[in-house]
Amino acid sequence: MATKPFWETKTLAQMDVTEWESLCDGCGLCCLIRFEDELTGTITPTRVACRLFDANGCRCTSYGDRRRHVPDCIKLTPHNIDSLPWMPMSCAYRRLHENKPLPHWHPLVTGDPDSVHAAGISVRGQTISEASLDDPDDALAFAAPDLLLDRGEG
């Protein structure tokens, strides 16, 4: 009898650190600068990534120490997912929180860490660093509302 994978048998809160971290598919969408309209709550993502984001590897260059360098970086937990409406629909953390399965292209499903890139879900090679901007508000010039649309989460 085949054993079900941990993400099908455990809640997010029950996962250990290794399991939790393995849910990240490496898409890079959560590392993008976003703007929220204070009146409407509309969130506009941009193609500008955090200065710690490695645009080729789609990972944080200082993940363990990121909050020291970027104090407003949000640490995702099982308890704050509901309060983060900007989380991509394709995000494994969000999907599991909403009792949805991991998408067919997720690296835990395929066994291939590049499957997220091959499926066209990631922002690999599509971003610029916030460090290259003169003013943080200049990021709005790189607005990319399409990033909130279906990115193959099915």
C-alpha angles and dihedrals in degrees: 000000000000118000117232117240117259094253089062095048105036133059117234089256091054095055121104120231094266093050092045094050092046090062090072106100094197095242093139094218093124091055093063123107111251134190124212122203104229093210101045102022089230111156119213116193121204135203089244112109131204113274090247093056118112101216093199099044094035091224138108113266091214104027099153092047100031097117090059090057098033108028094185093055105125118233107218115224134169087255101054103044092098090057094054107077091168092068108120116255087234094056113121092218092054094042094051091045087055091047093249124137124252111267118260092250096053112124092234089057098042099035087226119109090203095056091094089057094043089053091055093241099119130076092229109154093001102093142077124212121253085225088072093060124093092211126022090228088063086078089079088071086068095053113158110183089170088074089075092057127092106303097182098289092150 
